[in-house]
Amino acid sequence: MNIGKWNYLSKPFFQFTNQEFNILKNKNLVFDGTNGGLVLGNSHLNGGIHLLSFINQKTIKYVGEMEGWEYLTSPFNGIDIDNFEKFKELNEKTRNTNRYTKTEFRIPKKCKILDLRNIAVPFLLINNQQAIINRFASKKHIQELMKIDEKNYS
């Protein structure tokens, strides 16, 4: 599939048109992550989960990659910067964990889940006002992440 192009204005990035985005959607490769949740799917070593975000109504930007068992926050409400700092602090606590460590865990019943397992090349549409919590911090602090996120989203 030959879709998308590099944009070299100021800082280079890869972008898609709406038509190209719709090709991915029609192949059931794009999922809505704009409300956040625990993301299940490929690890970085197995291709990861690709992140897309709208720049405007005509352009979608490739913004990076995350991996399964990472927590994607709901969009920040802009009122309480302390929530962002709490997420950041929890994320930093597990920064140097061995990347081969298994991170599967029992998912709490009230946890929002984005299940992208069994999708070879998944794309997740996100909002630029979200944070990604690494899989080790997600495993260790899932209950706290959910509480902070609930407060953040309300």
FENNOR-V876475 format. One line per field, one symbol per residue. psi: psi as a letter, one per 20 degrees, with the letter a starting at -180 (. if undefined). A space follows every 10 residues. Layout:
# FENNOR-V876475
psi=???
This chain:
# FENNOR-V876475
psi=pnqrqppjpe pqrpqqrhgh ghggghjlip qojiiarppp bqrghkiapp pqqpgaiipp poibqarqjq porrqpiign hhgghggggh ghhkgkqpii pqjqrppqhj pppoojqjog nqppprqikq qppqhghggh kgghgggghg ggh.
